[in-house]
């Protein structure tokens, strides 16, 4: 998880550097294109032909990828136009919206303690936004929109994973995202020049590498233990933002990020508890006489 966090932090820096010369739509396209180039050889394992891609969930894939593409556009715009620490801190609010969407779309039951954690997370978001103050910028709402859309994407993935293997979800998502991001990029197209090529290639490779380490971390470790590690992205990004762009981490962003961290840590801890309880209960119920 720490390796994943560092790669994602470096991807954020690469996107910020590329945004000085390229439009958000183009950066998203290159990130997807070079990410696909890095991912497909690793995902298309020996013995897996095109039959592996056969699915009855194409409409759901299209919806999931459209929402994910909008989230990517919003997130990349925030990275390119907001102070990096603020953009990254607000992206941490995604689990808050996942919890709400799970109740709304999946009918999951959320009890008082998790609702309290969600409310605490919203307090953290408001501390960063500071609505009504001279520090508030409407652009901050774009970063919040990215988090909301990411939450909806997480719900879509959860639903797809009930019938689809993880590798198929990744491959189909990559295959859809490249053309989906290419069409908007055409409207603002200009070829990257010089070192900008390095930034867009790095964004794709770092994003793919970070995602693969992240999925493996979640496979072998508990979410409640891993979630706090992901917040190491903030000090890394803040350091690069200071060195490369002269940005400083203001105290309100730091306070808001800490509040969101506390909210996320409790949500992850509670979900891990419930998952363990369900896993323990299932074999017991399966062993009941007469069933």
C-alpha positions, 0 to 999 in steps of 0.5 A, spaced: 500 500 500 505 504 501 508 503 494 501 504 491 501 511 495 507 513 492 506 511 485 499 515 485 503 521 489 508 521 483 502 520 478 499 527 481 505 531 480 506 528 473 499 530 471 500 537 474 506 538 470 503 536 464 497 541 465 502 546 464 502 545 457 496 540 455 488 540 456 485 536 461 482 532 456 488 530 453 492 528 459 486 524 461 487 520 454 494 519 454 494 517 461 489 512 459 492 510 453 499 509 456 496 506 462 492 501 457 499 499 454 502 498 461 496 493 463 494 489 457 501 485 457 500 484 465 493 482 465 492 478 458 495 472 461 498 466 458 492 461 456 487 467 456 484 468 449 478 473 447 473 468 450 475 471 457 472 478 455 465 475 454 460 478 458 453 479 459 454 486 462 456 491 457 451 496 458 453 496 466 460 497 463 458 503 459 455 506 465 461 505 469 466 507 464 462 514 463 461 515 470 469 514 471 471 518 465 467 524 468 470 523 475 477 523 471 476 529 468 474 533 474 480 530 478 485 531 473 482 538 472 482 539 480 490 537 480 491 542 474 488 548 477 488 547 485 493 547 490 495 540 490 494 539 497 487 541 497 485 537 490 488 531 494 485 532 501 478 533 497 479 526 493 480 523 500 472 524 501 470 518 496 469 513 502 464 518 505 460 518 498 461 510 497 457 509 504 451 514 502 451 511 495 451 504 498 445 505 502 441 509 496 443 504 491 444 497 494 440 498 500 445 497 505 444 498 512 448 503 515 448 504 523 449 510 527 456 510 528 458 510 521 453 515 520 457 519 525 463 518 521 460 520 515 458 527 518 465 528 521 467 527 514 463 532 511 465 537 517 472 535 514 470 537 507 467 544 509 473 545 513 477 545 507 472 548 502 471 554 507 464 556 504 463 564 505 470 566 506 475 569 502 478 563 501 473 559 498 473 558 490 468 554 486 473 550 483 474 546 489 467 544 488 470 540 482 474 536 486 468 534 490 464 532 484 470 528 482 470 524 489 462 524 489 463 520 482 468 516 484 464 513 490 458 512 484 464 508 480 466 504 487 458 502 487 458 500 480 465 496 481 462 492 487 456 490 483 460 488 477 464 484 481 458 479 483 459 476 476 465 479 473 472 477 475 477 483 477 481 482 471 475 482 466 473 489 469 480 492 469 481 490 461 474 492 459 474 499 463 481 500 460 478 498 453 472 503 454 476 509 457 481 510 451 476 511 446 471 515 451 477 520 453 480 520 445 473 524 443 474 530 447 481 530 447 480 531 439 476 537 440 483 541 444 488 537 440 495 539 440 501 534 440 505 534 447 512 537 446 519 535 449 519 533 456 511 533 456 511 527 453 515 524 459 510 527 464 504 524 460 507 517 459 509 517 466 502 519 468 499 512 465 505 508 467 505 510 474 497 510 475 497 503 472 503 501 477 499 504 483 492 501 481 496 494 481 499 495 487 493 497 490 489 491 488 494 486 491 494 490 497 487 489 499 487 482 497 492 480 502 491 486 508 485 488 511 482 495 509 482 498 516 489 497 516 491 499 509 487 506 509 491 510 513 497 508 509 494 511 503 494 518 506 501 518 506 500 521 499 498 528 502 505 529 505 508 527 499 504 531 494 505 537 499 512 536 499 513 536 491 508 542 491 512 546 495 519 544 491 516 545 484 510 550 485 512 554 491 505 551 494 504 551 501 500 546 506 495 551 509 493 549 516 485 549 514 487 544 509 491 540 514 486 540 519 480 538 514 484 532 511 486 530 518 478 530 520 477 526 513 482 521 515 479 520 522 472 519 518 475 514 513 479 510 518 473 509 522 469 507 516 474 502 514 475 499 521 467 498 521 466 495 514 472 490 516 469 488 522 462 487 519 465 483 513 469 479 519 462 478 522 459 476 516 464 471 514 464 468 521 457 467 521 456 464 514 459 457 516 455 457 522 449 458 518 451 453 513 452 448 518 445 448 521 441 441 521 436 440 516 439 445 511 
